[in-house]
Amino acid sequence: MPGVMDSVPWPEPFLRFALPLGLANLDFLAVLSETGCELNVRFYDKFILHMILPVGCLIMIVLAYMIAKLCCIKKGDVEKEVKVKEISSKATILIILCLYPGLSTKIFTMFKCKSIDGIEDGQLLVEDYAQTCNIGEHATYQLLAIIFLCLYVIGIPASMFILLWRNKKHLHDESSSKHHLIKNALGGMYSQYEPKYWWFEIFLLLNKTMMCGGLVMFKPGTSIQVLVATFIMLCHLLVVKDLKPYESDGEDYSSFLSSLTLTLTTLGAFALITDNPDPTKKTFDSDALAYVMVGISVSCITSQIGIAIFFDCGLWDRICGPKDGGGSGGDGEMTKVTPILLNEEGVDGGEMRKSNAEQAWN
């Protein structure tokens, strides 16, 4: 948010908390350049490094897979080879989803220009005021940004949708001959959602595109930009709350809390940007609001960890015991075993079977 909505007068306490979280998008250069002067890298260079980062990550995953196949898998061990392929596929999807917000932001930022009073040479690039927009070096990088826009911002969601759509009938049909293969390869895109919401990961990517990329271009520097961000997150919050798309209740709670936190943060940003710009006439303490926003985010992160431990890891069930009472079975269920025994003549011994059944049951 500090990078996309840079016109908001974010308080220092919030920036100190928020900027390091950019590591979640694997944007190391942005974090270092924003938090100190030790690293000075041109925006164009950071752009190129960020654009080739997905390729570098994919190469590392391929190398890891090849090394595992050569050193850790015995010849003919099909089960282990399939497992390694599944892990590689999940790692690839995870890396792409983590990189996607940062890629969108960097690409759209290349088109973010601004007119400055007193400078008649044209608009300047917001990320580097030494660069004049639409001419020379910037025009070349704009062309590269359009290529990467098609490749990443449009290409990743479109590819995911096409893959899921073409294999829709195999996603959850365990009787299908392709089900196991599809689940191993694409399970990271849909297996966490209920069957009717197989497309929800695409919806999340579109939300990230609007929040991390589209907002960069939409009325930058105005309160309208922040208001639109609030509207987008509010719609996302309502969709998540209404659909409850995840298989796990814990993930539904996590998704709702995350959306709520982002919505409240955008509301805080709107309050900051619409406050009186005269420091002597501030209507509220921005640092106090910053600590409230940080507290909301910390509470969200803490809740996520708690949900993962108590719900996803089953700790809640262990503490509260089985949901269905009765019997002394550890899992709350009783299975009655009735062995069928034959007498010496090979005929079903009814009484003997009943006696043995009762004994087994006891």
C-alpha positions as CSV (number, residue, x, y, z in Angstrom):
1,M,0.0,0.0,0.0
2,P,2.8,2.6,0.7
3,G,4.1,1.9,-2.8
4,V,0.8,1.9,-4.7
5,M,-0.8,4.8,-2.8
6,D,2.3,6.9,-2.3
7,S,0.4,10.2,-2.1
8,V,-1.0,9.1,1.3
9,P,1.0,10.8,4.2
10,W,1.7,7.4,5.8
11,P,3.0,7.9,9.4
12,E,6.5,6.7,10.1
13,P,5.4,4.0,12.6
14,F,3.2,2.4,9.9
15,L,5.9,2.5,7.3
16,R,8.4,0.9,9.6
17,F,5.9,-1.9,10.1
18,A,4.6,-2.3,6.5
19,L,7.7,-2.0,4.3
20,P,9.5,-5.1,5.6
21,L,6.3,-7.1,4.8
22,G,7.2,-6.5,1.1
23,L,9.4,-9.6,1.5
24,A,6.2,-11.6,1.2
25,N,6.1,-10.6,-2.5
26,L,9.9,-11.4,-2.8
27,D,10.6,-7.7,-3.7
28,F,13.9,-7.4,-1.8
29,L,15.2,-4.4,-3.6
30,A,12.1,-2.3,-2.9
31,V,12.3,-3.1,0.8
32,L,16.0,-2.2,1.0
33,S,15.7,1.0,-1.0
34,E,12.7,2.2,1.0
35,T,14.1,1.5,4.4
36,G,17.5,3.1,4.0
37,C,20.1,4.8,1.7
38,E,22.6,1.9,1.7
39,L,21.3,0.5,-1.6
40,N,20.8,2.9,-4.5
41,V,19.5,1.1,-7.6
42,R,17.9,2.8,-10.6
43,F,14.2,2.0,-11.1
44,Y,14.9,0.6,-14.6
45,D,17.4,-1.8,-13.1
46,K,15.0,-2.8,-10.3
47,F,12.3,-3.3,-13.0
48,I,14.5,-5.7,-15.1
49,L,15.6,-7.7,-12.0
50,H,12.0,-8.1,-10.8
51,M,10.8,-9.2,-14.3
52,I,13.5,-11.9,-14.6
53,L,12.9,-13.1,-11.0
54,P,10.1,-15.6,-12.0
55,V,12.4,-17.1,-14.6
56,G,15.2,-17.5,-12.1
57,C,12.8,-19.1,-9.6
58,L,11.5,-21.6,-12.2
59,I,15.1,-22.5,-13.2
60,M,15.9,-23.2,-9.5
61,I,12.9,-25.4,-9.2
62,V,13.8,-27.3,-12.3
63,L,17.4,-27.8,-11.1
64,A,16.1,-28.9,-7.7
65,Y,13.8,-31.4,-9.4
66,M,16.6,-32.8,-11.6
67,I,19.0,-33.2,-8.6
68,A,16.2,-34.9,-6.6
69,K,15.5,-37.2,-9.5
70,L,19.1,-38.2,-9.9
71,C,20.2,-38.4,-6.3
72,C,17.1,-39.2,-4.2
73,I,14.9,-41.4,-6.5
74,K,15.8,-45.0,-7.2
75,K,15.2,-46.2,-10.8
76,G,11.7,-47.5,-11.1
77,D,10.4,-45.8,-8.0
78,V,7.4,-44.3,-9.7
79,E,5.6,-43.4,-6.5
80,K,8.5,-41.2,-5.2
81,E,9.0,-39.6,-8.6
82,V,5.3,-38.6,-8.7
83,K,5.6,-37.2,-5.3
84,V,8.6,-35.1,-6.3
85,K,6.7,-33.8,-9.3
86,E,3.8,-32.9,-7.1
87,I,6.1,-30.9,-4.8
88,S,7.7,-29.2,-7.7
89,S,4.3,-28.2,-9.2
90,K,3.1,-26.8,-5.8
91,A,6.3,-24.9,-5.4
92,T,6.0,-23.3,-8.8
93,I,2.4,-22.3,-8.2
94,L,3.3,-20.8,-4.8
95,I,6.2,-18.8,-6.2
96,I,4.0,-17.4,-9.0
97,L,1.3,-16.4,-6.6
98,C,3.8,-14.7,-4.3
99,L,5.5,-12.8,-7.1
100,Y,2.3,-11.7,-8.9
101,P,1.4,-8.6,-6.7
102,G,4.9,-7.2,-7.0
103,L,5.1,-7.9,-10.7
104,S,1.8,-6.1,-11.3
105,T,2.9,-3.1,-9.2
106,K,6.3,-2.8,-11.0
107,I,4.8,-3.1,-14.5
108,F,2.1,-0.5,-13.9
109,T,4.5,1.9,-12.2
110,M,6.4,2.2,-15.4
111,F,3.4,4.1,-16.8
112,K,3.0,6.4,-13.7
113,C,4.1,9.8,-14.8
114,K,3.5,13.3,-13.3
115,S,3.6,16.9,-14.5
116,I,5.5,19.2,-12.2
117,D,5.1,23.0,-12.2
118,G,8.0,24.8,-13.7
119,I,9.2,21.9,-15.9
120,E,8.1,22.3,-19.5
121,D,9.8,19.3,-20.9
122,G,6.9,17.0,-20.3
123,Q,5.8,14.6,-17.6
124,L,8.4,12.9,-15.4
125,L,8.5,9.3,-14.1
126,V,7.3,9.3,-10.5
127,E,9.7,6.6,-9.5
128,D,12.7,8.5,-11.0
129,Y,12.2,12.3,-11.6
130,A,15.4,12.2,-13.7
131,Q,13.5,10.4,-16.5
132,T,11.2,12.2,-18.9
133,C,8.2,10.0,-19.8
134,N,7.5,8.7,-23.3
135,I,10.8,9.5,-24.9
136,G,14.3,8.0,-25.1
137,E,15.1,5.3,-22.5
138,H,11.7,5.5,-20.9
139,A,9.9,4.7,-24.2
140,T,12.0,1.6,-24.5
141,Y,11.2,0.4,-21.1
142,Q,7.5,1.2,-21.6
143,L,7.6,-1.2,-24.6
144,L,9.2,-3.8,-22.3
145,A,6.5,-3.2,-19.7
146,I,3.7,-3.8,-22.2
147,I,5.4,-7.1,-23.2
148,F,5.6,-8.2,-19.5
149,L,2.0,-6.9,-18.9
150,C,0.8,-9.4,-21.5
151,L,3.1,-12.1,-20.3
152,Y,2.6,-11.8,-16.5
153,V,-0.4,-9.7,-15.5
154,I,-2.7,-11.0,-18.2
155,G,-0.9,-14.3,-19.1
156,I,-0.8,-15.8,-15.6
157,P,-4.5,-15.6,-14.7
158,A,-5.5,-16.5,-18.3
159,S,-3.2,-19.5,-18.3
160,M,-4.5,-20.7,-15.0
161,F,-8.1,-20.2,-16.1
162,I,-7.6,-22.1,-19.4
163,L,-5.9,-25.0,-17.6
164,L,-8.6,-25.3,-15.0
165,W,-11.4,-24.9,-17.5
166,R,-10.1,-27.5,-19.9
167,N,-9.7,-30.0,-17.1
168,K,-12.8,-29.0,-15.1
169,K,-14.5,-32.4,-15.3
170,H,-11.3,-34.1,-13.9
171,L,-10.7,-31.7,-11.0
172,H,-12.9,-33.5,-8.4
173,D,-14.0,-36.6,-10.2
174,E,-12.0,-39.3,-8.5
175,S,-13.3,-41.9,-11.0
176,S,-11.7,-40.0,-13.9
177,S,-8.5,-41.5,-15.3
178,K,-6.8,-38.1,-15.3
179,H,-8.0,-37.0,-11.8
180,H,-4.8,-38.0,-10.0
181,L,-2.5,-36.5,-12.7
182,I,-4.5,-33.2,-12.7
183,K,-4.6,-32.9,-9.0
184,N,-0.8,-33.5,-8.7
185,A,-0.1,-30.9,-11.3
186,L,-2.8,-28.2,-10.7
187,G,-4.0,-29.0,-7.2
188,G,-2.4,-25.8,-5.8
189,M,-4.8,-23.7,-7.8
190,Y,-8.1,-25.3,-6.8
191,S,-7.9,-28.1,-4.2
192,Q,-8.3,-25.7,-1.2
193,Y,-11.6,-24.5,-2.6
194,E,-15.0,-26.2,-2.6
195,P,-15.7,-27.9,-6.0
196,K,-18.1,-25.2,-7.2
197,Y,-15.6,-22.5,-6.5
198,W,-12.7,-24.0,-8.5
199,W,-12.2,-20.6,-10.2
200,F,-11.7,-18.6,-7.0
201,E,-7.9,-18.3,-7.3
202,I,-8.5,-16.4,-10.6
203,F,-10.8,-14.0,-8.7
204,L,-8.0,-13.4,-6.1
205,L,-5.5,-12.7,-8.8
206,L,-7.9,-10.1,-10.4
207,N,-8.3,-8.5,-7.0
208,K,-4.5,-8.3,-6.6
209,T,-4.3,-6.8,-10.1
210,M,-6.7,-4.0,-9.3
211,M,-5.2,-3.3,-5.9
212,C,-1.5,-3.6,-6.8
213,G,-1.6,-2.5,-10.4
214,G,-4.7,-0.7,-11.5
215,L,-4.7,1.7,-8.6
216,V,-1.2,2.9,-9.7
217,M,-2.8,4.3,-12.8
218,F,-6.1,5.4,-11.4
219,K,-6.2,9.1,-10.3
220,P,-2.8,8.8,-8.5
221,G,-2.3,11.4,-5.7
222,T,-6.0,11.9,-5.1
223,S,-8.4,10.8,-2.4
224,I,-10.5,9.2,-5.2
225,Q,-7.7,6.6,-5.6
226,V,-7.9,5.6,-1.9
227,L,-11.7,5.7,-2.0
228,V,-11.7,3.2,-5.0
229,A,-9.2,1.0,-3.1
230,T,-11.6,0.9,-0.1
231,F,-14.5,0.1,-2.4
232,I,-12.6,-2.8,-4.1
233,M,-11.6,-4.3,-0.7
234,L,-15.1,-3.9,0.6
235,C,-16.6,-5.8,-2.4
236,H,-13.9,-8.5,-1.9
237,L,-14.8,-8.7,1.8
238,L,-18.5,-9.2,1.0
239,V,-17.7,-11.9,-1.6
240,V,-15.5,-13.8,0.8
241,K,-18.0,-13.6,3.6
242,D,-21.0,-14.6,1.5
243,L,-19.4,-17.5,-0.6
244,K,-17.1,-19.0,2.1
245,P,-15.3,-20.7,-0.8
246,Y,-12.7,-22.7,1.1
247,E,-13.0,-26.4,2.0
248,S,-11.7,-25.6,5.5
249,D,-13.6,-23.4,7.9
250,G,-10.3,-22.2,9.2
251,E,-9.3,-20.9,5.8
252,D,-12.6,-19.2,5.4
253,Y,-12.0,-17.4,8.7
254,S,-8.5,-16.5,7.7
255,S,-9.6,-15.1,4.3
256,F,-12.3,-13.0,6.0
257,L,-9.9,-11.6,8.6
258,S,-7.3,-10.7,5.9
259,S,-9.9,-8.9,3.8
260,L,-11.3,-7.1,6.8
261,T,-7.8,-5.9,7.8
262,L,-7.0,-4.6,4.3
263,T,-10.4,-2.9,4.2
264,L,-9.8,-1.1,7.5
265,T,-6.3,-0.2,6.4
266,T,-7.6,1.5,3.2
267,L,-10.2,3.4,5.4
268,G,-7.2,4.6,7.6
269,A,-5.5,5.7,4.4
270,F,-8.6,7.6,3.3
271,A,-8.7,9.4,6.7
272,L,-5.0,10.3,6.3
273,I,-5.2,11.7,2.8
274,T,-8.4,13.7,3.5
275,D,-7.1,15.2,6.7
276,N,-6.3,18.9,6.8
277,P,-2.8,19.4,5.1
278,D,-1.9,22.1,7.5
279,P,0.2,20.4,10.3
280,T,-0.9,23.1,12.8
281,K,-4.6,22.2,12.2
282,K,-4.5,18.5,12.3
283,T,-7.9,17.1,13.3
284,F,-6.3,13.9,14.8
285,D,-3.0,12.4,15.7
286,S,-1.8,10.5,12.7
287,D,0.7,8.5,14.7
288,A,-2.1,7.3,17.0
289,L,-3.9,6.2,13.9
290,A,-0.8,4.5,12.6
291,Y,-0.5,2.4,15.8
292,V,-4.2,1.5,15.5
293,M,-3.5,0.3,11.9
294,V,-0.4,-1.6,13.0
295,G,-2.4,-3.2,15.8
296,I,-5.1,-4.3,13.4
297,S,-2.5,-5.9,11.2
298,V,-0.7,-7.6,14.0
299,S,-4.0,-8.9,15.3
300,C,-4.8,-10.3,11.9
301,I,-1.4,-12.1,11.6
302,T,-1.7,-13.5,15.2
303,S,-5.2,-14.7,14.4
304,Q,-4.0,-16.4,11.2
305,I,-1.3,-18.3,13.2
306,G,-3.9,-19.2,15.8
307,I,-6.4,-20.5,13.2
308,A,-3.7,-22.5,11.5
309,I,-2.7,-24.2,14.8
310,F,-6.1,-24.7,16.3
311,F,-8.2,-25.5,13.2
312,D,-5.9,-26.7,10.4
313,C,-3.6,-28.7,12.7
314,G,-6.5,-30.2,14.7
315,L,-5.5,-28.8,18.1
316,W,-9.0,-27.6,18.8
317,D,-10.5,-31.1,18.3
318,R,-7.8,-32.6,20.6
319,I,-8.6,-30.1,23.3
320,C,-12.4,-30.3,23.0
321,G,-12.5,-34.0,22.3
322,P,-14.5,-35.8,19.6
323,K,-17.6,-34.0,18.2
324,D,-19.8,-37.2,18.4
325,G,-19.8,-38.7,21.8
326,G,-20.4,-42.3,22.8
327,G,-18.3,-45.3,23.3
328,S,-14.7,-45.5,24.3
329,G,-13.3,-45.3,20.8
330,G,-10.6,-42.6,20.4
331,D,-12.2,-41.2,17.2
332,G,-15.7,-41.0,18.6
333,E,-17.0,-43.8,16.3
334,M,-17.7,-47.4,17.0
335,T,-17.4,-50.1,14.5
336,K,-19.1,-53.4,15.1
337,V,-17.2,-56.4,13.8
338,T,-19.2,-59.6,13.2
339,P,-17.0,-62.5,12.2
340,I,-18.6,-65.2,10.2
341,L,-17.5,-68.7,11.4
342,L,-18.2,-72.1,10.0
343,N,-18.7,-75.3,12.0
344,E,-16.9,-78.6,11.2
345,E,-19.5,-79.4,8.5
346,G,-18.8,-76.1,6.7
347,V,-22.2,-74.7,7.6
348,D,-22.7,-71.3,9.1
349,G,-22.9,-71.8,12.8
350,G,-25.5,-69.2,13.8
351,E,-25.2,-69.5,17.5
352,M,-21.5,-69.8,17.5
353,R,-21.3,-66.7,15.2
354,K,-23.6,-64.8,17.6
355,S,-21.5,-65.8,20.6
356,N,-18.3,-64.8,19.0
357,A,-19.8,-61.5,17.7
358,E,-20.9,-60.6,21.2
359,Q,-17.5,-61.4,22.6
360,A,-15.8,-59.3,19.9
361,W,-18.2,-56.5,20.6
362,N,-17.5,-56.5,24.3
